[in-house]
Amino acid sequence: MILQALVRCYDALVEAGRLEKPGWSPVKVSLALELDENGALLRVLPLGETDEKGKRRPPKLNVPAPVKRSSGVASNFLCDNAIYILGMDSKGRPERTAQCRAACREKHEALLSNVNHPMARAIMRFFANWDPAAAGENPALAPYMDELSQGANLVFCMDSEFAQDVPALRQAWDDAYGADETAARGRCLVTGEEAPIALLHPSIKGVMGANPTGASLVSFNARAYESYGRDEAQGLNAPVGERAAFAYGAALNYLLSDRTYNTRLGETTLVYWAEGAEEGYNFAMSCMLGLEDNLMRQEQLKGVMDALCSGRTAYWDDIPLNPDNRFYILGLAPNSARLSVRFFLQNSFGGFAEKLNRHQEELEIVRPSDDMRETLPVWALLRETANPNSRDKTPPGQLVGETMRAILTGAPYPASLFTQVQMRIRAEHEINRGKAAVIKAWLLRNVAAKNPEHVYKEVLRVKLNDETTYQPYLLGRLFAVLEGLQQAANPGINTTIRDRYFNSACATPAMVFPALVRLAQAHLNKLEIGLRRYYEDMIKEICGAMEESLPAHMALQDQGVFQLGYYHQKQKLYTKKEEKNNV
């Protein structure tokens, strides 16, 4: 399914003129070798612009698709490095260098011998007359020796025209591409057609943490991965046609090269695109996921979400977004020289919008007055599972994948999301908006949704519920009031009961709360009469609602309810304090 979707994406990109037809790929090219009609090297032209630091950025040129090299000798056409084109030995391997240049010369002569064009004749004369031994003494090459030795790509040009742009040379390559009659044929698993089978699949570049030179999405390089008698047959183990392999690789590399189609979440690289690679959907999706941290777009995003969830066409920067259009989200992670697929999800664009809207509704919770973000992005939720003092705040890759799958499919949230947040609360003794939202959403979807009559329904709300009698929630509220009382009685106090007793109060209330209530009496005696009555009334109200004795132990889920009651009550106290200060 992944490869099929990417092949369709490639066809759409070619039709829109955003990608070249099969056999052509964008490649970074650093230098151009300018030839005369006799094939002599006139000069070397540096390509690309120089940045503020004086470093030149090579441009990407559409050139004949490069071959995938493993350990053998394989030459590219019209674009390659100095080892193949110039025969320059930069690695102390003269025999292999000679083989590489011989292969390059042979390939160009085979493809250009029947091409009647001055550029073709000049290139063949260049290969016939060039002396690799004298390359190091050539004055035209001298300024660029460092780049040449580091594998910079080269192209040919004459009279300000690049060889790969000459129609006659392009046609010669198109005729030769995919015309290998010796290639094994079979039924392509992607297209279902009989076709030459790709033994080596394209390298994918741009996945965070993967090899910068590229990693494989499909590969077989050991007997352990082979089957059905396909010994040392590589791609024949999962037959994909050469065109289909090229197409999915070109499409995925394009999507990874354009940041509007991808983003990074922890160790996972997310790639997302609409059917037909239509623009607008990708940027809207990044905002829906909260991956574009743009507060100015929140009102626009709300309108888009409302329209999509209602089945109506939405507009993003005047671009129509059809809710019925297919949309794809792919999660990739590095794994040695290969890529690991964390998840691959497909749905209508409106279907994804509905799932994301449900997710945000479950997360919705009262927020501090200085928090201007209406919705919590995915990265903010995952950040709550990491140690804020750690140098590496990257969430585990498996957690990212499971959480994204839950959000985008409506499946239960992973248990590890809840437990990791609980661990951070125990370590930090603090509950912020993000942690409280995770607790509320997890309990709503994973517990309350399975039992509509569950008591959690009455406490898993946006704001404080001061009518519930559910004891874990009341105990959380009571702890927040007792902490506020302590701070009111001791202004500027550095260490509160939260720092010393929060974890034990959460897990073993019967052991802790009697001592806290006795301590509260001492704090009440320090307050002036009005403030003392305010706290006395709140304590009496909460304690009066408790219908059971204090539990000796509370289960982990009830601890989450305790923490939610604590957070709700704290926000209520802060709100009243702000209202009092503003009077």
N, C-alpha and C positions, 0 to 999 in steps of 0.2 A: 504493500500500500504506500509506503514512504516513497519508493522509487517511482511508482506510477504517478503519484502526485507531483513529484519533482520534474518528471519528464513532461507532463502537461504544462507545468509552470515554464519550462524551457521553451516549449513550442509557442506559448503566449508571448514570452519575452522576445523571441525571434520575430514574431509577427509584428510586434510593436516597435521593432527596430532598436531594442535595448540590448540585444545580444546578437552576435554573429551566428550564421548558419553553422551546421555541424562541420567540424574540422578546423574551427578558428577559436582562439581563446585570447583573452586579455592577459598580457604578460609584462612585467616590469622590465623595461629596456633602458640601459644606462648610456650606451654609446652607439654611434652609427659610423660605419666604415664607408667613406666616400670614395668611389672608384671612378677611373676614367674608362673610356671605351675599350681600352686594352687590358682592363682588369688590374691596373696598378693602383696602389693605395695612395690617394692624394692627401687626405687628412682624416683625422678622427673628430667627430662632432659630439660633444657632450649633450645629453638630452635631459630635460627637466629644469625646474626652477630651483634657485638657491634660497633657503630659508634664512631667518634672522641670525642663526648661529653659523651661517656659512656652509651648511651641509646641503648638498644637491639631492633633490627628491626625484628619482627616476619616474617617468610617466608610464602608464599602462598602454601598450599598443596592441591592437588586434593582429595577431600573427598566426601562422599555421600551428595548430594544436601541438604542444610539445609531447613527446613520448614520456611514459613513466619509466624511470630508470631504477633498477635495483642494483645489481652488481655487474651486469653485462654492459657491452658497448652498444649504444643506440643513439643515432644522430637525429637532430631536429632539422627542419627545413626553413631556411631564410632567417632563423633566429636561434642562436645558441651561444655558449660561452667560448672563452678564448682557447680552451683545450681543443675543442672540436673545430672551430673555424680557423684559428691561427696556429694551432699545433704547439701552443706554449705550455711547457712542462713546469707547473708551479708546485707539484707535489713530489718531485723526485722519482717519477715513474715514466721514463722515456719510452719504454716499449708500449705501455698502455696508451700514452699520449699519441704515439704514431698510429696506433690502431684507431683511436677516436677520430683523428683527422682524416685518415683513409676512409673511414665509414662516412664521414661528412662529405668528403669530395665525391665519393661514389653515389651518395643519395642525390646530390645536386646535379651531377652529370646525368643520372638516370631520368630525373624529372625535367631537366631543362634542355636536353640535347635536341629535342624537336620543337623548341619554342623559338620562333623567329622574332626576337626582340633584342635591342641593344643591351638592355639590363641583363637578360639571360646570358648573352654571349660574354659580357663583362665578368659576371660571376664565375662562369666556367673557366675563363682565362685567369682569373684570380687564383682559383684552386690549382690550376696547372702550373702557374709561374711563382706562386708564393713560396718562399724559403723559410720554414719555421726556425731554422738555426739562426737566421739573421733578425728574427723578430725583436730580440732584446736590444738590438742596436738601431732599430728604426726610429728616427726622430719624431714621427707622427704618433707613435705609441708611448714614447717616453713619459709624457705627463700623466698617463693613465695606468701605469703599471700596477699600482696598488689595487685599483678597481678590477683590472684584468685578472690579477692573481687571486682575487676573492670571489671569482665566479660571476662577474657582471655579464649580463646578456648583451649580445651585439646583433645589429642588423646591417643590411647593405643599403646604400643610397647612391643615386647619380643625379646630378643637376637638380638637387633639392627634392627629389622624389624617392620615397622609400620603396624597396623592392616588393614588399608585401602588399603595396597599394597598386602595383601595375596589373591591369586586368589580365594580360596574357599569363603572367606568373600565377595569379590567383586561380585561373582556370586550370593550369597545369596541376596545381595542388588539389583542387576539387576533383579532378578526374582520377587522381591517384589515391585520394583518401577513401579508405574502406574498400579498395579494389583488390585486396590481397586474396588471391584465389587459393592460397595454401592454408588460410585460416580455417579452424574447425567451425563447422556450422551446426546449428541446433535450434530448438525452439526457445525463443527468448521468454523468460519468465515475466518480463514486464509488459511486452507488447503482444505476446502470444504468436508472433510471426517467426518463420524460419529466417535466420540471419547469421552472419559471422559472429562468433561468441568472443567476448572480451576476456582474455586470459588475465590481464591486469586492469584493475579498476582505477579511476582517477583519484588523485590526491586531493583532499579537502583542506583548505587553508582558512584560518580565521577563527578557529575554535580555541577559546582561552585554555591555556595549559598544555595544548597539544604541540607537536613538533612544528616550528614555524615554517618549515619546508613543506608541510602537508602531512596528513594522516589519512588512513584508509577507513572508509565506511564498510567496505566489503573486501575481504582478503582471505587467502588460504596459503600459508607459507610453511606449514608443518603437516606431517602425516596425521597428527592427532585430529586435524580439522577436515580431513579428506574422507570421502565415502563413496560407495557404489563403484569401487574399482577405479576411481579417478585419481590414481597415484601420481603425485607430482604434476597434476593437471591444472592446479590453481583455479582460475575462474570457471573451469568446466564443472566444478562441484555444484555451482549454482548458476546455470547458464543465463547470462544477461548479454543481449546483443551489443555489439560495439557502439552502434548509434545510441542506444538507450543508456549505456554506461557513460558515454560522453555527455549526453543530454542532462542526466541527473547531476553529474559532477559540475557541469557548467552552471546549471541553475542554482545549486547549493552554494557554490563559490560566489556567485553573483549576490545572493541573498546575504551571505556572510560579509561581503565587502561593503555593503550599504547599511549603515547603522540604523536606518529607518525600518529595516526588516529584522533586526536582531538586537538582543541585549544580553547582559550577563547577570545572572542571579546566583550568587555564591560561586561554586565551581561549575555550574551548569550554564551553557550558552543556549538561549532561547532563540529560535528562528520561527517567524510567523509570516504567513502570506495568504492572500485571497486567491480563489480560483481565477485564473486569467491574469494573475499578478497585478491586478488593478491597484493603483496607488490610492492612498487615503485610508483604506482599511487598516493597513499596517500601523500607521501613526495613531489612528483612533484606538486600536487594540493596545498599543503601548501605554496610552493614557488610561484606558479602562483597567489595565493591570496595575496602574499606579507606578509604572516604570519611568514615566516622564513626570518628574516632580515639578509641575507647573501649577501653582495656586491660581493663576489668572484664568485657567481653562476649566475650573471646577464647574462653573455655571453652565458653560457650553457642554461639558461632558454629561452633566445631569440631563440636559435636554436630549442629547443623543441617546443616552441609555433609556430614557422614558419612551422615545419613539421606537427604538429597536425592540424593546420588551413588549410593545403594543403591536408589533408586526408592521409598523410603518417605516417608510424610507426616511432615514436620518441624513443630515448634511454636516460634513466636517470640512470647514473652509471651502464651502460651496461645492464640495465633492459629494455626490449622492452615494449613500451606503445602503445597499439592498439587504434587508435582514435575511433573505433566503439564499444569498450567495454563500457558497462553500468556503470554509476557512480552515487553515491548518496551523498547528502549533507543534514544533519539534524541539525536544530537549536533548542536547548533546553534551557529553562530558569526555575528557581525554582519558585514554587507557593505553599507556605505552605508545606504540606507533599506530594505534587504532583509535577509533571513536566508539564510545559506548552510547547507545540510545537510552536515555532516561525515560522518555515517554514520547509518544506520537499520538496526537489527538486531532480529530476532525469533527466538525459540526457546522451547521449554518452559522453565519455571523450573528444573527439574532439569537440563536441557541446559546452561543458562548456568552452573549450579553445577559441573557436571563440567568445563567449560572453565576456570573460575576455579580449581578445585582442581588441575588439571593445571598451570596457570600458577604457582601457589604452590609446587607440588612442584618445578618447574624452578628456581624462585628460591631454594629452601631451601639455606641455607649456614650454616656455623658462625658464630656471632655473639659479639661481646664480652659479657662477663659483666654489664655494666651496661645492655645493650640488652634491655629487657623485652618488646619487640614480637615476637611469634612469627611474624607474617607481615608482608610489606612492602606497604604500600598503593601504589596506582598513582601518587598524587601524589609519594610519596617516590622512586619510580623516575625519574619525569620530572624531578624536582628535580636528580638527578645529572647531567643534561645542561646545566644552567645554571651560569653563573659565580656562585659564592656571594658575591662582592664586588660584583656588579652591583646597581644599584638595581632594575632590572626582571628578576626571576627567572622570568618567564613563559616556559614552553617554547613552541616554535613550534606554531601551531595544527595544521598538517599532521602533525607528529610525534605530537601528542595523538590525532588521529583515526586514524592508521595503527596506533599502539600499542594503542588500545582495540579496534580491529577485530581485531587479531591475538590479543589476550587472549580476546576473547569468541567468536571463531570457530575458534580453533585454528590459524590461518594462521601462516606464518613471521613473526617479528618484523621490523619495518622495518630495513633496513640502517643508516639514519641513527641509530637508537637506539644501535647498537654504535659507530659512528664518532664520535658526539657524546660518548659516555662516554670513548672513547679520547682525544679532544681535551682533555677535562677532566683526565684522568690526566697527560697530558704537561704541562699548565699547572700543576697542583697538586702533582705528584709524590707523590700519596697515593692509596691504595686503601682505601675504607671498605667496610662491609657492602653498601651499596646498589650501588656500582660492581661489586664482585665478583659479586653476585647477578645483575646484568644480563649480565655477561660469561658466566657459567655458563649462564644460561637461553638466551641468544642462541645460543651454540655448540651447546647441546643440541638446540634445535629447528631451527636453520637449517643446521647442518652434520652433527652426529652422527646425527640422526633420519633423514637421507637415506641414510646408510651405517651400518647397525648394527655392522659390523665395524671402524669407524673407531677409531683409537687414542684419540681424544678421550674415548671412553666410560669409559676407566679413570682419567682425570684430572678429569672433570666430576662431582665428588662433593661431598657436603656437607662432609666433613672431609678432612684431609690423607691423601693416598695415599703412603705411604713405601715402596711396593714397585714403582711404575712406573719404567720406564727411559726414558720419553719426555723427550728432552733439554730442550725449552723449559720444561716444568714443573720439571725439576730445576734449571735455571738460575735460575728464579724463587725456588725454595726456597733455593738457595745465596746469592743476593743478600740474602735476608731474614736468613740466618745471619750473613753478613759484616757486615750493618748492626747486628745485635744484638751481635756481637763488638766492633765499634767503640764502641758505647754502653757496654758493660761495661768496656772499657779506658779510656774517657774519660767518666766520669759527669758529667752536666750539659751535655754538648756541645750546641751550638746548631745546627750545620750538620753533617749526616751525609752519607755517600756517596749516600743516596737523593736528597738535594737536588742533588748535582752530577752523578751518573752514572746515575740511574735510566733516563732516556729512552734514552741511548746503549747501556746494558747490555741494554735490551729490544730495541732495533732492530739493533745491531751488536755482539753478544757477543764475537766474536773480538778486537775492538779494545780492549775495556774490561776483561774479566775477568782477563787475565794481570796487569794492574796492580793490580786489586783483591785478587788472591790474594797478591801481594807485600806489599801494604799490610797485609793480615791478619796476616802473620808478625810485623810490628812490634807490632801490637795484642796478639797472643798473648803476647809477651814481657813485657807489662805486668801480666798476670793472675797470681793465685796458682795453684798447681799444680792444684788440683781443678777450678777453673773453666776453666783452660786446656785440660785434658784433655777437658772436656765439649764445648768448641767444636771442638777438634781432631777428636774422634770424629765429630761431625756433618758437618764439612767432608769428612773422609775417606769417610764413608758416602755422601754425595751425589755427590762426585767419582768414587767407585768405581763408581757405578751408570751413569755416562755411558759409552756404548758408541761414541760418535762424537767427532770433533774439533769444536771450537767453530765454529758457523756464522758466516760473514761477515755475513750478513743474515738477518733473520727476517720472514716475511710477517705481515700485520696480525693474522690469526687466531692464529698462533703467539705473537704478542706478548700476545694476550689470555690464552693458556694460561700464559705466563710470569707475568703479573700475578696469575693465579689461584693458581699455585704460591707466589708471594710472599705472598699474603694468607693462604693455608692455613698456611704455615710461621710467619708472624707470630702468628697466633692460637694455634698450638701453643706457641710460645715464651712468649707471655703467660700461657697456662694453666699451664705449668710454673713460671713465676715466681710466680704467685698461689698455687699449691700449696705452693711453698717458703716463702712468706711466712706462710702459714696454719699451718705446722707448729709 
